[in-house]
Amino acid sequence: MHEPTDPVLVEHDAGVSVITLNRPRRRNALTADSVRRLAAAVTEALAEDGVGALLLRGAGGSFCSGIDLRDSGAVDGEALDPEWLRRFHAEWSALHGLLAAADKPVVAALEGAAVNAGAALALSADLLIAGRGAFLQIAEVQRNMVARINIAWLCARYGSARALDLTLTGRRADGAELHRLGIAHACAADDAVVADALDLAKRLAAYPRSGVAETKRLVRALELASGDPGALLRVAADPTR
């Protein structure tokens, strides 16, 4: 059985652009191509008048297992090729810049695992619905890597203590803990995650657009300078820091 040919699917449902990572046999691990396709889907959704909210999810019951090491050329525990990683990180940072500046609400449905880069994508959502059996894990430090985008989102939204807890330990946080920590908007039964996330996105999409956009702009404006997602993402994208 082969992987689907389209790594990212886009559907529209009652004003919601449902953007699905579609590599279920690889637990939706990210390739350079899937990141480009994801950025294109987000750009299109943000520009489309008929779309009032975005929903990010993964196919096959798993959100995203991180970077696909086969795409990077790394095998058997080898380190990622620095040049490949530099190119990937530039596109990955650009995608998160889009999400940080989005004037439409972004909801994520966390089923299964959100690991490393997958965790960063989950954290980019304004509102996260996590399954009880799902987990988020940021373990780049175990591979002598810096979880730059994860750190940016965690510091911006949840503070440096939470960032240090999750990125230095590399531990798993399940859906119930994510909800308790305020990272997840809600913790749902595993078989209800996508439906609950879609219901939430539809509700947000039905609100007057200008009020939603201004609410997001005001929240960003009132954040401390050190907690601004866009600024932190720019810092995180600078490998000299």
Helices and strands as residue ranges (DSSP letters): E 8-13, E 16-21, G 24-26, H 32-47, E 53-58, G 59-61, H 69-72, H 82-101, E 106-110, E 113-115, H 117-123, E 127-131, E 135-137, G 140-143, H 148-158, H 160-169, E 172-174, H 175-180, E 186-188, G 190-192, H 193-205, H 209-222, G 225-227, H 229-236
